[in-house]
Amino acid sequence: MKVLTFVGGAVVLIVLSLYRGLALSLLWGWFVVPTFDVPSLPVIAAIGISTMVSMFTPTTTDKVKWTDVFLRSFIATTVTIAFGWLWSLAL
């Protein structure tokens, strides 16, 4: 059971890192590139930046299921992408 929890947590970490990197890359392309005339941000670089920022983000020490963490984070990232896309249409 503990091995399954560890593997599940590792899969969640990898999937969320990829998804957050994609989100950061999209948002960068929609807002930062046209505003400041800078190059686009590759997804790989965005994953690294997202991971680095998450190191400094406070986390809870409570015991939480990895499925809850995944669902919350996935929904929050999806909503952020959706609102970012809507705002990008206004530019």
C-alpha positions, 0 to 999 in steps of 0.5 A: 500500500505504501509503495502504491501511495509513493508511486501515485504521488510521483505520477501526480508530481510529474503530471502536475509539473508538466501541466503547470509548465504548459500553463506558464508557457501559455500565459507567458506567450499571451501576456508577457511576449506581446507586452514586453516584446520578449521571446516566448518561454519553452515548456521545458523552461517553464516547467523548471521555473514552475518547479523552482517557484513551488519550492518557495510556496508554503505547503501544508503538513497535514496528511492529504491524499495525493488524489485531492492534491492532484484534483485541486491543483489540476482544477486551479491550473485549468481555471487559470488557463481558461481565464488567461485565455479569456483575458488574452482575447481582450488584448 
